[in-house]
């Protein structure tokens, strides 16, 4: 029998045993044996609708058989013996330059033992769009596009790479545990890790944040760093608030600065031209303070009308907002706009370098008042509500700017002893200390030029996410998070980041971002309505539990490997971290005492990313978002795939209320409770109809700020289409 024949027999038998009920069984009986498995998958998809959602699994299984056929045919083996080829496969792909040479540290005996753990039955968890996405974007292919890897091998290779530096005596145990977490779809790694771990030359981190100094060389160097990050698939947030405003002085000449916008144009060109091997253009978000004198031109930069020379359509914009501004909006008071360069020159301090931790001397509130009182300092005064109107106008037309509530962020920063947070990343969930890199050059006596860089904090974050509906339902959170934090922590030591100051920052704080997806999926399975106090309380309960296990896992790693270098003096160290979050139970008090004694391995631990792509792979709902529709068609460049809400039944259908029909105040309240337990941020979207009134949208923004949200991401109007970030997808 040919190898294709063994796949055919295996597939038919398995499908009949798994999908025995009508009408699937009837379709199987009529299946044309002469068409390919891939075409059978598409035929199965034609039956998919809200009344018969299981057709997605039939289509997925048919598509999987087409993958098995390709790979086992290439290896010359029957599908039943596929796992036995794994050791040779690893060696061959290392030799071919497709796999990372570090995998060669696993012996033939170890590879054979791991092959025995590979479980083809885990593939039955995939929906059609899940396996199609995994195969198209993540499975290893040769340079000519030939598929070389099966889904379970991808998970195993990721596990092997992430544990490659662990002590040999327990390395296999940790690889198996990592494979257990991935193969059961209890978690997904971020897109760069899923795509690149175990492959030659792959970069594993998702998110980066740079701070640009007010200096010509620094600005252009930041553009180079942005291009370097972008070519490797990273999403980038860039803080521009230190750059002088339009009309500011340069070398004493007044009124000559062009302001922030020309540098945004440079970054826009980087985003377009550095297109990640032709797969997609770079993704950059720029942050500016709401008191910066260029704020109006900044807010207009993505609009679809007006002067095109003043537009940067390929950047995402975000506004850094202090409490004082939101208070001025509430009270309909005036707001002053300043030039940061002039503030430094006249006042001797940088207004952006403070926040309202306390309302005394040196706080943002105090410094802003002093700027208002200083007659020598120029300013533009406008009603605060007029700025807010411009923000909302842009949001309804383009989905952005994103909102960054800087005082809340910095008050809750566990490493405020070592710095300041000015902005976030592309998807608004990463919040870590930031500072610009300073560059100096000097001539030597022998005619050489020495360039010295004093590295700033160039933020890096490494992401992965829990599939809530799977992990909570199977009661595996503690076991899962223990291995998940280790996997994330190991990414830091395995990664080689080309931007060197990013590498140094990564090692200094050892920041990770453990997140979640499938919140709506979980609520539906639990029988909890989205718009209910029960959902708000459940968000509080489940995220506190996740947070506790995450801190505990990082503590255990610190006992084993040592605390992160900047631990001393942090809120983790002093216990302020726990006091600020009102963690006073016996288990939290015990954990606090252990952390004070042994430290934690990671200075930042949790961040909830958008993860639209990887949640599809895991067959769940994205992030903490409600669903768009119970049934929709996912459209990409080369396909249109019907998708049904997960676990859709007669019992769950009424719990899957669509995003734009949900009262957003319930979503904000849920996220306020959730945010308490997330030390970094949460990618949180607002869903509004295109008929929303300005007053209604303003009320949502005010409520988000009052509830303690650190950021809001897109305002998703029914008339606005936005492209989800894939860099942070985890």
Secondary structure as GFF3:
##gff-version 3
##sequence-region A 1 730
A	DSSP	alpha_helix	3	18	.	.	.	ID=ss1
A	DSSP	alpha_helix	24	30	.	.	.	ID=ss2
A	DSSP	alpha_helix	37	45	.	.	.	ID=ss3
A	DSSP	alpha_helix	55	75	.	.	.	ID=ss4
A	DSSP	three_ten_helix	79	85	.	.	.	ID=ss5
A	DSSP	alpha_helix	86	95	.	.	.	ID=ss6
A	DSSP	three_ten_helix	101	105	.	.	.	ID=ss7
A	DSSP	alpha_helix	108	115	.	.	.	ID=ss8
A	DSSP	three_ten_helix	120	125	.	.	.	ID=ss9
A	DSSP	alpha_helix	128	137	.	.	.	ID=ss10
A	DSSP	alpha_helix	151	162	.	.	.	ID=ss11
A	DSSP	alpha_helix	168	183	.	.	.	ID=ss12
A	DSSP	beta_strand	187	189	.	.	.	ID=ss13
A	DSSP	alpha_helix	191	196	.	.	.	ID=ss14
A	DSSP	beta_strand	207	211	.	.	.	ID=ss15
A	DSSP	alpha_helix	216	231	.	.	.	ID=ss16
A	DSSP	beta_strand	235	239	.	.	.	ID=ss17
A	DSSP	alpha_helix	261	273	.	.	.	ID=ss18
A	DSSP	beta_strand	284	289	.	.	.	ID=ss19
A	DSSP	alpha_helix	295	299	.	.	.	ID=ss20
A	DSSP	three_ten_helix	308	310	.	.	.	ID=ss21
A	DSSP	beta_strand	316	321	.	.	.	ID=ss22
A	DSSP	alpha_helix	323	331	.	.	.	ID=ss23
A	DSSP	beta_strand	334	337	.	.	.	ID=ss24
A	DSSP	alpha_helix	340	347	.	.	.	ID=ss25
A	DSSP	three_ten_helix	351	353	.	.	.	ID=ss26
A	DSSP	alpha_helix	364	373	.	.	.	ID=ss27
A	DSSP	beta_strand	380	383	.	.	.	ID=ss28
A	DSSP	alpha_helix	384	398	.	.	.	ID=ss29
A	DSSP	beta_strand	402	405	.	.	.	ID=ss30
A	DSSP	alpha_helix	406	411	.	.	.	ID=ss31
A	DSSP	three_ten_helix	416	418	.	.	.	ID=ss32
A	DSSP	beta_strand	438	443	.	.	.	ID=ss33
A	DSSP	beta_strand	449	454	.	.	.	ID=ss34
A	DSSP	beta_strand	459	467	.	.	.	ID=ss35
A	DSSP	alpha_helix	468	473	.	.	.	ID=ss36
A	DSSP	alpha_helix	477	494	.	.	.	ID=ss37
A	DSSP	alpha_helix	500	509	.	.	.	ID=ss38
A	DSSP	beta_strand	512	517	.	.	.	ID=ss39
A	DSSP	alpha_helix	519	526	.	.	.	ID=ss40
A	DSSP	alpha_helix	533	561	.	.	.	ID=ss41
A	DSSP	alpha_helix	571	574	.	.	.	ID=ss42
A	DSSP	alpha_helix	576	580	.	.	.	ID=ss43
A	DSSP	alpha_helix	586	598	.	.	.	ID=ss44
A	DSSP	alpha_helix	612	617	.	.	.	ID=ss45
A	DSSP	beta_strand	631	636	.	.	.	ID=ss46
A	DSSP	beta_strand	639	644	.	.	.	ID=ss47
A	DSSP	three_ten_helix	653	655	.	.	.	ID=ss48
A	DSSP	three_ten_helix	659	661	.	.	.	ID=ss49
A	DSSP	alpha_helix	664	675	.	.	.	ID=ss50
A	DSSP	beta_strand	686	688	.	.	.	ID=ss51
A	DSSP	alpha_helix	694	706	.	.	.	ID=ss52
A	DSSP	beta_strand	711	712	.	.	.	ID=ss53
A	DSSP	beta_strand	715	717	.	.	.	ID=ss54
###
